[in-house]
Amino acid sequence: MTTATLTATADMLADPAFEQAWDKYTCQESFLAFVRAAWPIVEPNVEYVHSWHIELLCDKLTAMADKKLSRLVVNLPPSTMKSILVAVLWPAWVWTTRPGRRFLCGSYSGELAVRDSLNTRKVIRSKWYRTLWGDAVRLQRDADQKTYFGNTAGGWRMATSPGGRGTGEHPDHVVFDDPHKVKEAESVEERKRAVEWWRGTLASRGITRDVTRLVCGQRTHEEDVSGHAIRRGTYEVLCLPMRYEAGHPHVSAEDDRTEEGELLWPELIPEPVVDEMAAEMGSIRAAGQIQQRPAAKGGADTAAAGSQGGGVVQGGALPLFPRRDGRRRRGASRRVRAGRRGPPGVVRRVLVVSDGRHGH
């Protein structure tokens, strides 16, 4: 390669227009690249910390966007980015190449659904997003609300909850994120309300548009929405407990871990944090929310989960979790500090692991 060619190449790479075009291409082709670039818009005061499970979930959502996967249940512990990925960033990313897609996004409460809707709109309204995709994604002035906004290509995103709006709408993607409020999950009436809304009101939505259906959340009860979807046998299940259990009834074959008790995201949620979380929840709730294996109060399944490793042990106010070295340790408090990262735009920057806590 000649000196002139090298100089021309260097000039091209240094050209802001080339960098912008490269960022646009990279983010359109990879949902994970989009997540990394858009992260500071959604969480400006929290450092992005990567994990293999984020990449795995991004792959599943990409398959759903491509209509190669139509039914999916995602069961992950708290604070593992599931809501940000599924309900916030995914619709914004799909619009970069398919602005006509329609999203019906529900949650157990209207307030939670609106929160995620506002964050999606925040990304779309950002200078970064408008610079790269403003020519293709333009929000309609007469359809730009907290619970519903659409674009000029015919796409829209609706936020709703059980008993709320949904009838008469025909989406391409139906997302039920956090179907149950944890404190109300033991109520038969509240569980039935969420399940019937999923199986009734939403069941016929989008059938003429080859709709995809996604349930996402931590397990709260054997009879929760995830449980009903799993028992149908038509849903792919991405279940990743906080601590790896080879004998878990729903553990994903794509789980990257092999050691019993290995943590899902130790860089961000280490042993002391998991122990403290379990202690605050209590054994019954921890079995469902942390390990994704809910059981009835006093049921044998909960005790079995603890004896097999990676679960909780009944009989004490402070659950014990097995360490990877086989010993057991009690919970300890840990203060966490949020990190900072600069504005988005260059996807290829190195990401630094910090103590920042990821929400949702």
N, C-alpha and C positions, 0 to 999 in steps of 0.2 A: 504494500500500500504506500503510495507516494505521500510526501510531506503535504502537498496541496490537498490531497484527499483527506488526510488526517485533520488538517486545519478546517476544512469544510464540514467534516463530521462533528468536530468539537464545537464549531459555531452553531450547527443545527441543534445539538444537544443543549447548548446554553440559551437557545432562543426560548423566551417565555411562551410563545405560541406553541412550540413543539412540546414543551413540558405540559402545557394545559391539555393539548390533544392527547398526549400519552396518559395523563391522569384520567381523562374522560374515558378513553378506551379501556384502561385497566379496571376502573370502577364498574363499567358496564359489563365487562366479561367476568368479573369476580365479585360476588356478594361480599366475601370476606374483605377484599380490598376496599369496597364501599364502606363497610362497617368501620374499618380502621380510620378511614379518612373523615367520615361523618361523626365519629365518636365525640370529638371536642365540642360539637354543636349541641349534642344532647347532654353531655356530662362535662362541661368546661372546667370543672375543678377536680376531676378525678382522672388519674392516669389510666390509660388502657393497658390491661394486663392480658396477654394472649393465653389461650389454653386450647388443647386439642379438641375439647368438647364444643367450643365455639365453632371451630372449623367443620366439625361433623354436622352440627345443626345448620350451618350455612349451606352445606351440601344438600341436606334434605329440603331446605326451603328453595334452593335453586331447582331441584327436581320438581317441586310443586309448581314453581313459576313456569317451568317448561311443560307442565301437564304430563310429566312422566311418573308422578306420584300423586294419587288423588285423595288418599286417606292417611292421616298421621296423628298419632298420640305422642306428645312429648311430656315426659315426667322427669323433672329436675328439681333439686333442692332449692331453697330460697337463696336469693342473691347470686344467681349464676347467669344473669343476663338474658334469661329466656324471654321476658316481656319486651325488653328493648329490641331484641333481634326480631321476634315474631310480630309484634303489634306496632312497633315504631319504625324501624329501619327497613324492614322487608317491603312494605307497600311503596315507600319512597324509592327504593332500588328498582322494583319491578317497573315503575313508571319511567325509568330512564330509557328503557327499550320498548316498553309496552304501555304507553300512557293511557290507552283505552281500557285497561283492566279495572274491575270494580271489586272493592273490598268491603265486606260486612264484618266488622270487628266487635265482638261482645265481651263483656266481663261481668262478674257478679254484681257490680254496682255501676251506676251511670257515672259516678265521680271518677272511678278508675278508668273507665272507657274513655272519658273525656280527656283525662291526663295524657293517655297515650296518643289520642287524636291530635291534641295540641302539639305534642312533641314531633309527630310526623309532619305536621304543617310547619313547625319551626324549621325543620330540615329543608323542606321544599322552598320555604321563603328565604333561606339563607343566601348570602352573597355567593358562597361557594357553589351551591346547587344551581342557582339561577345563571351563574357564569357558564357552567358546563351544559346544562340542559334547559335553560330558560326558553330556548327556541322551540322546544318540543312539549314542555310541561308548563302551561300557563293556567293558573287558577281562575275559575270563573268568578266574576265579581258578585253575581247574584246567587252563587252557591258556595259561599265561603264562611261557614259557621263552625262553631266548636264541635258539634256532633256530626256535621256533614259538610264536606267540601268536594267539589268536582273540578275537573280541568276541561279545557276546550276540546280535548280529543275524545271526550265522552267517559273518561274514567272518573271514579269517585271512591271516597272512603267514608263509611258510616260508622259511628260509634253508638252502641246500644247495649242493653242489658235485659235479663229475663223480664218479660212483661212489657218491654219497650218496643220501639219501632223495629220492623223487620218484615212484616207481612207485606206482600206486594212488590218487594225489591228482588232484583235478579242479579246477584253478584257472580263474579268468577271465582272468588275465594272467600270462604267463610272461616273466620278465626274465633274460637271461644277460648280466650286467655284468662286464666284464673277464674274458673267457673264457680268456685265456692269461696265464701268468706270462711276462714278457718274457724272462727268462734261459733259459726252457725252450721258447720258441717255435720254436727251431731243431731241436728233437727231434721226429722224425717220430712216435714213439710218443706223446709228450705231446700233439701236435696232433691226432692221430687219436683219442685218448682224449676230448678235448673235443668234437671234431666228431661223433663217434659218439654221445656222450651227448646232444648237441643234436638230432641227426637220429634217434636211436633212442629213448632213454628219454623225452625230453621231447616228441617228435613227436606222440604220441597223448594227451598230457595236455590235458584240458579241451575235447576236440572236441565234447562235448555242451553246452558252455556258451559257444559262439561265442568261443573263446579268442583273445586277441591275443598275438603273439609279438614280442619285442624283443631285439635283440642290440646291445650297446653297448660300445665300447672303442676304444682306439687300434689301428691295424693293426700286426701283428707279423710277418706272413708272407703270401705269396700264397695259401697253403692254410689260412689260419686260418678260424675260424668265420664271421667277417664275409665273407670271400671266398666261402665255400660258399653263404651266404645270398644274396649279391649275384648269383652266377651262376645261381641258380634263377629269377631274373627276376620273382618274385612279391613282392619286398620293396621298399618305398620306401626310398631311401637318402638320409640326411642326412649328407653328408660335407663337413667344413669344415677344410681344412688350415690350419696355423698361418700360412702365407703364401699369399696368394691366387694361384692359377694358373688362368688362363682355359682352358688346355688340359688341365687335370687330368681323367683319365678318369671320375672319379666326382663331380666338384665339383657341389654342389647348385645348382639353378637359383634357389634362394631365398637364395643367398649375397648378403649386403648390400654386398659389396665390388666394386669395378670396376677398381682399379689393380693391375697386376701387382706381386706382392711385398708387398701391403698386409697388415699384421698382423691377426690375428683379434681380439686383446684388448690393444691397446697400452697402455691405461691401467693394466693389471695385469701384463702380460707384455711388456715393451718389448724393443727391439732387443738390448741387451746380454744380457738374460736368455735370449732365444731363441738367440743365438750361443753362449753358454756351455753351454746345454742340448745343442745339437747337437754341440759339441766333446766333451762328456763321453760322448755316445752313440756317436759315430762315424758315418760316412756311411751305412752300411747300415741301422742301426737308426733313424737320424734320418729317412731317407726314409720309413720306415713309420710310426713313432711321431709324428713332427712333421708330415710332409706327407701321411700317409695313402695313400702309393703304394709299398707294399712290393715288393721285387724280390729275386731270388736273389742270393747273394754273387757279385760280379763281373759281374752282369747289366748289359745295356745300358740297361735301364730306369732304373737308379739314376743313371747318368751323364747320361741324357737329362733326367732331372728337374732336374738342376743347370743344364744348358745352357738349358733353357726358362725358368728363373727360378723362384724360390720353392722350389727343391729343394736338394740337396746335391751337392757336387763331389767325386768320388773322387780318390784319389791323395795326400791329405794327412791328417795327424793332426787338423788343425783345419779343419772344413768352412767354406766361405765362403757367405754368403747375400747375395742382391742386396738393396740398400736400395731404397726407393721412388724415390729420385732417380737410380737407375741405377748408383751406385757400390757397391763392395763393402767390407765391413768385417769385421774379425776380432772374435772373441768377447772380452768383457770382463766381469769379475766385478761384481756389484752386490749389496749387502746390502739386504734388504727388512725393513720394519718393520710389524708387525701393528697395526691400529687398533682402536678400541673403539666400540661403539655401545650405546645403552641398551636396556632390555627391550622386547619386542614389545607390540603392542596397538593402536597407531595406524598404520595402513597408509599414511596420506597424508603421512607425514613426508618431508622432503627427504633424499636419500641423498648422502653426500659421498664423492667419489673419494679413495682413499688408496693407500698402497703395500702394503696388506695382501695377502698371498698366499692365494688360494683353493685348497683341496685338491681332490683327486680329479678 
